[in-house]
């Protein structure tokens, strides 16, 4: 263990740290933020192997070295985000005591500067984690053998749904700016929609056919139209279900989900009533588009029954609700106000 931060390569990834700072003060934050922010996205398997190779100076390829550099960048910024509140004060016998240099050699940051510094650290951590995940996904697409450690991990395999396996697939519908983090955050809700809305509409046999990647190459127009409507329904209804559970950042060219926020996050503090309205509007329109797409899928099935014999012979065919009626749901989604 080095005695000071200057004895490590940490400053190569975050330059705003005093090199004379004791390493054992910073190291716990690095370890904890890695467990909290990074490993859930990249998996234990790849992280452990890259860490071992780095320690043994055995990174064999440029791709492995690039992956480590991306990870070092994001972990460094997350570590600063994580440690700043701890450095504001220390716990002593008399309670929490504010840190202050007794000899006047250092001046504490103003509250605004402290908030800004922490918000920037979180934003940069998110940015470099996004770069890491995009890089790893490209290695999977390019079928680089070493990155099967990532491809075969729970962190990757469990972050898919029947209709969406890669970030770009979902980005075609929701404009998530090719954000892998947003994809990972959304996909569990997309899976729920597929199982709660789409599978009961199709029944298992047709659902399996429509979620087969080879179905996208079907020469039949009705099959392609149905697949398009089902994907649209899953994407938009998944977003509708996900928004209440995430912090959404609306940008000029799309939206993305960001990491945890707290009272010191300046973007949260600056969120205006208009921004909240935009997010509410996004959720409402997502539900409208999703339900419209689901209705369109049923229409395609009804108009092309000969094309979908596994559907017409399934229990789902006779259990499809009468589309001439519409249920107006209550705002808390727990009851019905009326049926017409």
Secondary structure, DSSP 4 states (H G I P E B T S, - for coil): --SBGGGSSGGGT-TTS-TTSBHHHHHHHHHHHIIIIIHHHH-HHHHHHHHHHHHTT---SHHHHHHHHHHHHHHHHHHHHHHHHHHHEEEETTEEEE---TTSS--PPPHHHHHHHHHHHHHHHHHHHHHHHHHHHHHHHTT-GGGHHHHTSHHHHTS--SS--SHHHHHHHH--TT-HHHHHHHHHHHHHHIIIIIHHHHHHHHHHHHTSGGGGG-S-HHHHHHHHHHHHHHHHHHHHHHGGGSEEEEETTEEEEE----TT-HHHHT--HHHHHHHHHHHHHHHHHHHHHHHHHHHHHHHTGGG-HHHHTSHHHHH---TT--EEE-TTSSSEEEE-
